[in-house]
Amino acid sequence: MSRTVDEHKARAPEYLKFAVIICSTSRYKEFSESRRLNDPSGDLIVKMLKENGHAVTMRRIIPDDKTQIQRVLMRALKSRKVDAIIFSGGTGISPEDVTIETVQPLLEKEMPGFGEIFRALSYERIGSAAILTRALAGVANGKAIFCLPGSPQAVSLALKKLILPEAGHIIKHAREE
C-alpha cells in the first residue's frame, strides 16, 4: 500500500453502523406469510460485520420494487444511525432485478472500480458466468452504498475482499469538507 493510502486509512473510522437491505420478492413474500426470516445472505452480512467490530443498526427485507428500494434508501441516507448501506439481491439481469437501476441515480459519486474488481474476483471463482454479475458502489450524503448480488458466496467475497477493508476509508473521504 502507498504511504498516502496508509495515512488515510489511519484516520478513517474503525467502527461503522450499517444498514443491511435484502431485495428479494420471494423472501419478502415468505417472511410476510410466515413471519419467519429465511435470509442466509442477510444473516451472513450481519455476522461478518459484527465479527469485524461493526454494528447493524437497520435491517430490512423488501421486494424487488423501485418505490420500496427508494423509500428504504432515503430513510437510511437520512438516519444518523447509519454510516454505510449494503443492498443484497435484485442485481441480476432479469426484468424484475431493479436494485442497481434504482440506487444508481441517487448516488452523488459512483465508484466504478468496485464493480470491476468484484467481477474480476468473481471470474477467478466462477469463470465466464461472471459477465452476468452486476455490483455497484458509491456515496451519497456522506455514506457508502454497496449493491451486491444475493448469493452468500457473492456477499462473502464482496465483504471480505472489498467492503470490510475499505468502508471506513470510503466514508472518511465522503465526509471531507
Buried (B, 14 or more C-beta within 10 A) or exposed (E): EEEEEEEBBEEBBEEBBBBBBBBBBEBBEBBEEEEEEEBEBBBBBBEBBEEBEBBBBBBBBBBBBEEBBBEBBEBBBEBEEBBBBBBBBBBBEEEEBBBBBBBEEBBEEBBEEBBEBBBEBBBEEBEEEBEEBBBBBBBBBBBBBBBBBBBBEBBBBBBEEBBBEBBBBBBBEBBEE
